[in-house]
């Protein structure tokens, strides 16, 4: 099956939002391809390195919040 990488990236970014700590850090336990694409889009810090978490940029944090509400919010 062909996967829509943009949708995967959106889901990963939304899930990073749920794992936030220290206001803008999230554990980087997701697919490396998606994490690299999010970094290339300027939404997170570089995931390559010894740190076990990444920083969400200001833009990334706002987009993560929006996507979390869109994908997982209670519309009821």
N, C-alpha and C positions, 0 to 999 in steps of 0.2 A: 504494500500500500504506500502511496505517496503521502507524506505528512506535510502539513502546512506549518513551516517553521515559525512564521509570524504568530500563529495561534499558540504554538508551543511556548514561544518566548513570553507571550502575554500571560499564559497560565503560570509559568515559572515565576515571573515578576510578581503576580498576585500572591502566589504562595510564599515568596520571600517576605512579603508584607506581613503575613501571619507569624513569621518567625523573628520579627524585629526585636532587638534589644538595644539598649543605650540609644534609643530614639531613631537611629538610622543604620544599624548594623544587622546583618542577617547571616545565618550559617549558610555555607556554600555547598550544601549536599545535593546539588542537582546536576543534571547532565552538563558536561563540560562544553559541548557545542552551544547549548542554549546560554550558558553563563558567558561564554566568549562573545556571542552575538549581542547580549545585553550590554556588555562592556563596550563593544564597538559602537553601539547606539548611544553611548554616553549615559546610561541609566544606572550603572554600578561601577565600582572601582575594579581594577584589574584583578580577576579571580586567581591568577597564577601567583603562587608564592606560598610561604609557610603559614600565613594567617589562615585560621579556620573560618573566617567570616569575611564578608565584603561590605563595603559602605554603599548605600544607595545615595545617588546624587539627589540634589533638590528636585530636579525634574523626575528622576526615577522614583522617588518617594511619592510624589504627587500622582504619577501614573500608576504606581503599584496600588495606592489607595483607591483610585478610580476603578481599576480593573478588579480588585477584590470585591468592591461593591457591585460591579456589573456582573461578574461571574458567580459570586457566592452569596450575594446579599439576599435577604428575605424580602421578596416583592409582595408578600401577602398582606 
